[in-house]
Amino acid sequence: MKKYIYASLFAVAAMLTATSCEEDCLGTIEGNDSKPSVLVYKYEVSSPNNPDNDTQIRFVANSAIESAYYLVEKTSEAESHGLGTDAYADYVIANGTKLDVAAGKDEDLLLKDLYGPYTISAVGVKGSAKAISSQQFVGLDWETVCKGTFLNNLPNLAALYGSETIEDVELQVCTTDKYLYRLKDLFAEGYSIKLDLLPDYTATDEVGTYTYVRIRPQETGIVHPSYGMFSIRDIGYWQGSAAWITDNGYESGMYEGFFCFLRFQLYNAEGKNYGYNEYNLFIPAE
């Protein structure tokens, strides 16, 4: 299986030389509450927003609410106050923003450009009674480790993108997760392709030592007028078992010098398969 990789690598080297909704809490039932409550829901955003650094928040108030407040601050700052639950609830009321929620109503808030860990808290008030609810969001930040060339070896992918070769591609590592990489804006601006390294799975061949890579389901940013948005995912996600990657020979990998061979399925919005049986390559510039 690797023979194809090596042949492609040498050929390209010669050419270059020549040229969720995520819901972490459950709501209360409207109309049956005697104590105030405002719960915080967190949802993953989609384009044109950036899921790495933006999040959609929904505040859900129960029927006992008289007023409510929210506060967004870096988790390190929230912890530095050294306050207990009740004292921090008072801090949110004093320093936060008043929510425009009536009893049993919701309010949505889009938070953008968050980098690092953040705490989003809301406090519901009724008379002297109050209750606090919080969510955590970690905004991702990235550092470029190298630039290189990406080879589209899936014929349908190359046809959709318009080229077999993408040059000057940035490979970046997440500053808060050393096992998370991305190919920045690979096929379209705002659509980076994330690569999750599996540090417990490595192998060595005649090229060197590589770490196995998972490719989570993700949109490419390539939209066809008839077939919609195209996405990619590795064979394990497609077939519903990581064993396809770790045991069955369909792995993707990143070598120590950041050369990557990536095997993934291309599919459209309806889930139709448009190819998977080729290795796509990221070749770092020398």
Residue, then its C-alpha position, 0 to 999 in steps of 0.5 A: m500500500k505504501k508503494y504508491i505513497y513513495a512513488s507519488l512522493f518522488a514524483v512530486a519532489a521531482m516536479l517541485t524541483a523543476t517548478s452540536c449542538e452541544e448541550d451540557c445541561l438540561g432545562t427545567i420545566e416551565g411553570n412548575d418552579s418556585k426558585p429562579s433558574v437560568l440555564v446556559y446552553k452551548y451550541e457549535v456554530s457553522s460558517p460563516n462563523n468560526p467554530d474554533n473561536d465562536t460559540q452560540i449561547r442560549f440562556v433559558a429562564n424558568s417561570a420563577i425568574e424576576s431578573a437575570y444577568y450573565l458574565v463572560e470572562k477568561t476562566s483564569e480571571a474567574e478563578s483568580h477572584g477566589l469566590g465561592t458559588d454564592a459570592y461569585a453569583d453576586y459578582v456576576i450580578a454586579n459586573g455582568t450584563k442584564l439579560d432581557v428574558a421574561a419568565g419562561k423565555d430564552e435569549d441567544l448570544l453569539l460570542k466571537d473571537l474567544y482564544g483560550p478557556y472562557t467561563i460563561s455564567a448566568v444568574g437568575v434572581k427572585g427576591s433574595a433567592k438566586a441561582i447560578s449556572s455556567q458553561q466552559f468554552v475553549g477557543l483554539d489558537w494555532e501556530t504554524v510549524c511549516k508550509g508545504t504542498f498538498l496533493n489531491n490524489l482523489p480524482n473527484l476532489a481534484a476536479l471539484y477543487g480545480s487542481e491536483t496541487i495546492e501550494d503554500v499550505e500552512l500546517q499548524v499545531c494547536t497551542t492548547d493541544k499538541y496532538l491537534y493539527r490543521l491544514k489551514d484554509l486548505f480548500a476554502e477560506g475558513y475551512s481548515i482541515k483538522l488532523d488528530l494525532l494518535p500518540d499511542y499508535t506509531a509505525t516505522d517503514e523505509v521512510g521513517t517513523y509516523t504517528y497515526v492520524r484521525i480525520r474527523p468528519q468536516e466540511t471542505g468549503i467546496v460547494h457544488p451547485s447540484y450536490g451541495m457541500f462536500s465533506i471528508r472523514d477517514i474510513g473509520y468514521w465512515q464505517g463506524s469503527a476506529a479499527w479500520i484505522t488502527d488495525n485494518g490498514y486504512e491509516s493516515g499518518m504524519y512523519e516526524g518531519f511533518f510529511c503526511f499521507l492522508r486517506f479519507q472519504l469524500y462525500n456530499a451533503e446527502g452522504k454519497n461517496y465520491g471516492y476514498n481509495e487514494y492517499n492524499l499527501f502533504i509535503p513540507a517545503e525544504 
